[in-house]
Amino acid sequence: MDNALNALFGKPDYSHIASDKTATISITAAEMSAVLYAYDRGVSELDADSMRQLEAVIAKLKDELHP
């Protein structure tokens, strides 16, 4: 039972699609600020708007890496 729960709710394994790759995305000034804020202060310190901007960057990267 524990293995079934881990399969559903454990850390996902993307090793079957992950590879070294160069990715290029365009980001807004607000998104760049959120990335720098997260780097300097930590993701847990982001306010709601900055977290949304960071999530937008992550979504853009995901779409570039695995459309």
RANOR-V358803 format. One record per residue. N is the residue number from 1. RES is the residue in three letters. PSI is psi in whole degrees, 0 to 359 (none if undefined). D_FIRST is the distance of its C-alpha to the first C-alpha in whole Angstrom. Layout:
BEGIN
N;RES;PSI;D_FIRST / N;RES;PSI;D_FIRST
END
This chain:
BEGIN
1;MET;319;0 / 2;ASP;321;4 / 3;ASN;322;5 / 4;ALA;319;5 / 5;LEU;319;6 / 6;ASN;323;9 / 7;ALA;323;10 / 8;LEU;321;11 / 9;PHE;0;12 / 10;GLY;182;13 / 11;LYS;128;16 / 12;PRO;150;18 / 13;ASP;110;19 / 14;TYR;17;22 / 15;SER;336;24 / 16;HIS;345;24 / 17;ILE;349;27 / 18;ALA;139;28 / 19;SER;164;32 / 20;ASP;137;35 / 21;LYS;148;37 / 22;THR;127;40 / 23;ALA;139;39 / 24;THR;129;42 / 25;ILE;160;41 / 26;SER;133;44 / 27;ILE;155;43 / 28;THR;169;45 / 29;ALA;321;47 / 30;ALA;320;45 / 31;GLU;319;42 / 32;MET;318;43 / 33;SER;319;44 / 34;ALA;320;40 / 35;VAL;314;39 / 36;LEU;320;42 / 37;TYR;313;41 / 38;ALA;321;37 / 39;TYR;313;39 / 40;ASP;319;41 / 41;ARG;341;39 / 42;GLY;145;36 / 43;VAL;324;33 / 44;SER;346;32 / 45;GLU;354;36 / 46;LEU;141;37 / 47;ASP;173;38 / 48;ALA;317;37 / 49;ASP;317;39 / 50;SER;323;39 / 51;MET;319;35 / 52;ARG;320;36 / 53;GLN;318;38 / 54;LEU;319;36 / 55;GLU;326;33 / 56;ALA;320;36 / 57;VAL;315;36 / 58;ILE;319;33 / 59;ALA;319;33 / 60;LYS;317;36 / 61;LEU;316;35 / 62;LYS;316;32 / 63;ASP;326;34 / 64;GLU;322;36 / 65;LEU;323;33 / 66;HIS;83;31 / 67;PRO;none;33
END
